[in-house]
Amino acid sequence: MRRLPPLLRRAWFSLNQAFRQRLIPLSITPDQYTILRWLEEGAPEGLTQSDITRQMASDPNTITATVRRMEKAGLLERLPHESDGRAKRVRILPPGRAAFLRAQQLAFELQGNILNCLDVHETRVFLALLQRVADAAATEASEKRI
């Protein structure tokens, strides 16, 4: 019997590894690409690190360390939040935008290569079903069980 966790893990691991290899020339990681994507698609004033942590479904310490490395690399900047003295706004810088746009093209190509094993109708159905599974998993993760 096929089981959801091993299949999702194998698919995610293989996809992540393939993307990681393609990003080597850009000197960014898949997680850094995702942060750049959230910043590029987000509000012009930037996102807080808490926003990024929530959207990435990641650990705050991991996001802080990643954002610091990206800031040192000149991909983004952290600025004081306008109303919350404890928070930082994170904004993408032109080199980060350029890296994101190059990486986005690689991501689209990789997605096309992988989904090429399905026809157009199967791709639509697969992505819709995967969205439902992801939403159901998120609901399960957010419910308190004792």
QUIGIFEN-V842307 format. One record per backbone hydrogen bond with DSSP energy under -0.5 kcal/mol. NH is the residue of the N-H (numbers start at 0). CO is the residue of the C=O. E is the energy in kcal/mol with one decimal. If there is no record, write none. Layout:
# QUIGIFEN-V842307
nh=<NH:NH>
co=<CO:CO>
e=<E:E>
This chain:
# QUIGIFEN-V842307
nh=<6:7:8:9:10:11:12:13:14:15:16:17:18:19:20:21:22:23:23:25:26:26:27:32:33:34:35:36:37:38:39:40:41:45:46:48:51:52:53:54:55:56:56:57:62:63:64:65:66:67:68:69:70:71:72:73:74:75:76:78:80:80:84:86:88:89:90:92:95:96:97:98:99:100:101:102:103:104:105:106:107:108:109:110:111:112:113:114:115:116:117:122:123:124:125:126:127:128:129:130:131:132:133:134:135:136:137:138:139:140:141:142>
co=<2:3:4:5:6:7:8:9:10:11:12:13:14:15:16:17:18:19:20:22:22:23:22:28:29:30:31:32:33:34:35:36:37:42:89:87:47:48:49:50:51:52:53:52:58:59:60:61:62:63:64:65:66:67:68:70:69:69:90:88:83:86:82:83:78:46:76:74:92:92:93:94:95:96:97:98:99:100:101:102:103:104:105:106:107:108:109:110:111:113:114:118:119:120:121:122:123:124:125:126:127:128:129:130:131:132:133:134:135:136:137:138>
e=<-1.6:-2.9:-2.7:-2.5:-2.5:-3.1:-3.1:-2.4:-2.5:-2.9:-2.5:-2.4:-2.4:-2.8:-2.2:-1.6:-1.8:-0.7:-0.8:-1.6:-0.7:-1.5:-1.0:-2.6:-2.3:-2.2:-2.6:-2.7:-2.5:-2.4:-2.8:-2.5:-1.0:-2.1:-2.0:-1.0:-2.2:-2.6:-2.4:-2.7:-2.5:-0.9:-0.6:-1.9:-2.2:-2.6:-2.2:-2.4:-3.1:-2.2:-2.1:-2.3:-2.4:-2.5:-1.6:-1.5:-2.5:-0.8:-2.7:-3.1:-0.5:-1.9:-0.6:-1.2:-3.6:-3.6:-2.6:-2.4:-0.6:-2.5:-2.5:-2.3:-2.7:-2.6:-2.0:-2.6:-3.1:-1.5:-1.5:-2.5:-2.6:-2.3:-2.5:-2.7:-2.4:-2.5:-2.5:-3.0:-0.9:-1.3:-2.1:-2.7:-2.1:-2.5:-3.2:-2.7:-2.1:-2.8:-2.9:-2.1:-1.8:-2.5:-2.7:-2.5:-2.5:-2.6:-2.3:-2.2:-2.3:-2.3:-1.6:-1.2>
